[in-house]
Amino acid sequence: MKEIIVKHPLINHKMSILRDVKTGTKEFRELMNELAMLMTYEAMRDAKTTEVKVVTPMEETKGEVINENEYAFVPILRAGIGLVDGVLRILPNAKIGHIGMYRNEETLEPVSYYFKVPSNIENRTVFLLDPMLATGGSAASSITELKKNGAKKIIFLCIVATREGIKRVQTDHPDVQIYSAALDRGLNEIGYIVPGLGDAGDRIFGTK
């Protein structure tokens, strides 16, 4: 499957609080990071491990480790930053990139203004981060830019998605796996997800 809507009681619980209009900035940020941790845990279920020897206080045994240097987290600015702390709690040594993308409010199409990713991106699994997958334009454009710069394995991780957004990404990039905590009804007349959770960037940074 190229799309996975993660179902778990903890995720459903935190999503309900996240959506609530009464949830303040501090709690909203904390919930975003907690959801990012839970989503990364699920998205890395099939991660490659290497066997190592481990010496416990009792004896030597075998363990498995992940090479964190093989991973990069790339948030789409600005709302994607709200997921970074959470994913770094899972893989603290992963590298970080940034893609600057904003939506033209008239055309609803993405406009790129910044791109910076770690070196050797072609040898890393890239997690592209954005809380909302609405029209799919920003996600698809960001994936295109990552591929132009050599990225081969890309996973898109979001909190709320729409069928329209998923279809756009899958049409443009059928090789990219999508993980989301919720699949919402659709978009309203100004391109916002409904029921959604409002403007994720504004709620993360308290700008409204």
GIJOBEL-V583822 format. One line per field, one symbol per residue. psi: psi as a letter, one per 40 degrees, with the letter a starting at -180 (. if undefined). burial: b if it has 9 or more other ideal C-beta (glycine too) atoms within 8 Angstrom, else e. A space follows every 10 residues. Layout:
BEGIN
psi: ???
burial: ???
END
This chain:
BEGIN
psi: hehhhhhidd dddddddddh dehidddddd dddddddddd ddeedfihih hihhhiedih aiihihgdee ihhgihiddd deeddddddd geeiihihhh hihhedeeii hheihhiiif deeihhhhhh dhgcdedddd ddddddddee hdhhhhhidh iidddddddd ddgeehhhhi eihidaiaee eihhdaeahd ddddefe.
burial: eebbbbeeee bbebbebbbe eebebebbbe bbbbbbbbbb bbbbeeeeee eeeeeeeeee eeeeebebeb bbbbbbbebb bbbbebbbeb beebbbbbbb bebbeeebeb ebeebebbee beebbbbbbb bbbbbbbbbb bbbbbbbebe beebbbbbbb bbebbbbbbb ebbeebbbbb bbebebbeee bbbbebbeeb bbbbeeee
END
